[in-house]
Amino acid sequence: MSSTLAEPRPAERENPLRWVRRAFRDFRRSRPFYGGLLAVLAGVPIMYFPYANLSLNGMTLAMATTAGAGSLIIGVLLVVLGLTAWFQPVVRVFAGIATTLLTLVSIPVSNLGGFGMSILPGLIGGGLMIAWAPFQATDQAGAEAAVAAAPDGGTATATAAEEPGEVPPAAAGGTVPAQQAAAPEEAR
């Protein structure tokens, strides 16, 4: 039996892995996913470095400063703004602007923006959140009906007002005198 003759698999017997992939794809496409992801990734180093003890060849570096509280607040807000963009796409512009501003504020407040690891993801993520727009589905049946209604199969671009000898609708309303609105006559 060839694959062209096989009946499609019923929905209740669909492969679970395929269903998860399709559900994640639909989730990702219906919101500013990558902008939110970059905002979350930008918040993690800002939160981490002020409270971490780094070891370099046996020498321990502790970044315990008074900026630790500011770094924690900025990092948590970036993570929350990234998650907000995922789960409330309506506020994506606010979340994008706030992400961009918090990323810029993190440069002087929290160890140069998590030692520079958060600056680019934060700025790019904020820009992606601002620039994202929901997909507007077009009315396919309405577009096909408009093409079919055109006299020459949809290739006509001139309207009735653009044809010679016709008076545009503005002249019919009385705002433009009919003599000025009519097509100019050729001089002979």
C-alpha positions as CSV (number, residue, x, y, z in Angstrom):
1,M,0.0,0.0,0.0
2,S,1.5,3.3,-1.0
3,S,1.5,6.4,1.2
4,T,-0.9,8.2,-1.2
5,L,-3.6,5.6,-0.5
6,A,-3.1,5.5,3.2
7,E,-5.7,7.1,5.4
8,P,-4.5,9.9,7.7
9,R,-3.8,9.0,11.3
10,P,-6.7,9.9,13.6
11,A,-6.0,12.7,16.0
12,E,-6.5,10.5,19.1
13,R,-3.6,8.3,17.9
14,E,-1.2,11.1,17.0
15,N,2.4,10.7,18.1
16,P,2.8,12.4,21.5
17,L,6.2,13.9,20.5
18,R,4.7,15.4,17.3
19,W,1.8,16.8,19.3
20,V,4.3,18.5,21.8
21,R,6.3,19.9,19.0
22,R,3.2,21.3,17.2
23,A,1.9,22.8,20.5
24,F,5.3,24.4,21.2
25,R,5.4,25.8,17.7
26,D,2.0,27.3,18.0
27,F,2.9,28.8,21.4
28,R,6.2,30.2,20.0
29,R,4.5,31.7,16.9
30,S,1.7,33.4,18.8
31,R,3.8,35.6,21.1
32,P,7.2,37.4,21.2
33,F,9.0,34.2,22.2
34,Y,12.6,35.0,21.3
35,G,12.4,38.5,22.8
36,G,11.1,37.0,26.1
37,L,13.8,34.3,26.0
38,L,16.6,36.8,25.6
39,A,15.2,39.0,28.4
40,V,15.1,36.0,30.7
41,L,18.7,35.1,29.7
42,A,19.8,38.7,30.2
43,G,18.4,38.7,33.8
44,V,20.2,35.5,35.0
45,P,23.9,36.8,34.9
46,I,22.8,40.1,36.5
47,M,21.2,38.2,39.4
48,Y,24.0,35.6,39.6
49,F,27.3,37.5,39.8
50,P,26.8,39.7,42.8
51,Y,26.0,36.7,45.0
52,A,28.5,34.2,43.5
53,N,31.9,33.3,44.8
54,L,34.1,32.9,41.7
55,S,37.3,30.9,41.9
56,L,40.2,31.7,39.6
57,N,43.2,29.4,40.1
58,G,42.5,29.0,43.8
59,M,41.8,32.7,44.4
60,T,38.2,33.4,45.4
61,L,36.5,36.5,44.1
62,A,33.4,37.6,46.0
63,M,31.3,40.4,44.4
64,A,29.4,41.3,47.7
65,T,28.7,45.0,47.3
66,T,25.9,47.3,48.1
67,A,24.9,46.9,44.4
68,G,23.8,43.4,45.1
69,A,20.2,44.4,46.0
70,G,20.0,46.6,42.9
71,S,21.3,43.7,40.8
72,L,18.8,41.3,42.3
73,I,15.9,43.6,41.6
74,I,17.0,44.3,38.0
75,G,17.6,40.6,37.3
76,V,14.3,39.5,38.7
77,L,12.5,42.3,36.8
78,L,14.1,41.2,33.5
79,V,13.1,37.6,34.1
80,V,9.5,38.7,35.0
81,L,9.3,40.9,31.9
82,G,10.5,38.1,29.7
83,L,7.8,35.8,31.1
84,T,5.2,38.5,30.8
85,A,6.0,38.8,27.1
86,W,5.4,35.1,26.8
87,F,2.1,34.8,28.7
88,Q,0.6,38.3,28.2
89,P,1.6,39.3,24.6
90,V,-0.7,42.3,24.8
91,V,1.8,44.2,27.0
92,R,4.7,43.4,24.8
93,V,5.6,47.0,24.0
94,F,5.7,48.0,27.7
95,A,7.8,44.9,28.5
96,G,10.2,45.6,25.6
97,I,10.7,49.2,26.6
98,A,11.1,48.3,30.3
99,T,13.6,45.5,29.3
100,T,15.6,48.0,27.3
101,L,15.7,50.6,30.0
102,L,16.5,48.0,32.8
103,T,19.4,46.6,30.6
104,L,20.8,50.1,30.2
105,V,20.4,50.8,34.0
106,S,22.2,47.6,34.8
107,I,25.4,48.9,33.3
108,P,26.3,51.3,36.1
109,V,24.3,49.5,38.8
110,S,25.2,45.8,38.5
111,N,28.8,45.2,37.6
112,L,28.6,46.5,34.0
113,G,25.5,44.6,33.2
114,G,26.6,41.2,34.5
115,F,30.2,41.7,33.2
116,G,28.7,42.6,29.8
117,M,27.0,39.3,29.3
118,S,23.5,40.8,29.7
119,I,23.8,43.9,27.6
120,L,23.4,42.5,24.1
121,P,20.7,39.9,25.0
122,G,18.7,42.5,27.0
123,L,18.8,45.1,24.2
124,I,18.1,42.7,21.4
125,G,15.3,41.0,23.5
126,G,13.7,44.4,24.3
127,G,13.8,45.3,20.6
128,L,12.3,42.0,19.5
129,M,9.4,42.4,22.0
130,I,8.7,46.0,20.8
131,A,8.9,45.0,17.1
132,W,6.8,41.8,17.3
133,A,3.2,42.0,16.0
134,P,0.6,39.3,16.0
135,F,-0.1,37.5,12.7
136,Q,-3.2,38.9,11.0
137,A,-4.9,36.2,9.0
138,T,-6.3,37.4,5.7
139,D,-9.7,36.6,4.5
140,Q,-8.8,34.3,1.6
141,A,-12.3,33.9,0.3
142,G,-12.9,37.6,0.2
143,A,-9.6,38.2,-1.7
144,E,-10.5,35.5,-4.2
145,A,-14.0,37.0,-4.7
146,A,-12.5,40.4,-5.3
147,V,-10.2,39.0,-8.0
148,A,-13.1,37.1,-9.6
149,A,-15.3,40.2,-9.7
150,A,-12.8,42.2,-11.7
151,P,-13.8,42.4,-15.4
152,D,-10.4,41.2,-16.7
153,G,-9.7,38.5,-14.1
154,G,-8.1,40.7,-11.5
155,T,-5.5,42.6,-13.5
156,A,-7.4,45.9,-13.8
157,T,-5.8,48.6,-11.6
158,A,-7.7,51.6,-12.7
159,T,-10.8,52.7,-10.8
160,A,-13.8,54.3,-12.4
161,A,-12.6,57.7,-11.4
162,E,-9.3,57.2,-13.2
163,E,-10.9,56.4,-16.6
164,P,-11.1,59.3,-19.1
165,G,-14.3,61.2,-19.1
166,E,-15.4,60.1,-15.7
167,V,-15.8,62.5,-12.8
168,P,-14.1,61.5,-9.6
169,P,-16.3,61.1,-6.5
170,A,-14.9,64.3,-4.9
171,A,-16.5,66.4,-7.7
172,A,-19.9,64.7,-7.1
173,G,-19.8,65.9,-3.5
174,G,-19.5,69.5,-4.5
175,T,-16.0,70.1,-3.0
176,V,-14.3,70.5,-6.4
177,P,-16.0,72.2,-9.3
178,A,-17.0,69.8,-12.0
179,Q,-14.9,71.7,-14.7
180,Q,-11.7,71.2,-12.7
181,A,-12.4,67.6,-11.8
182,A,-13.0,66.4,-15.4
183,A,-10.2,65.1,-17.5
184,P,-8.4,67.9,-19.4
185,E,-9.3,68.2,-23.0
186,E,-6.6,68.0,-25.6
187,A,-5.7,71.1,-27.5
188,R,-6.2,70.7,-31.2
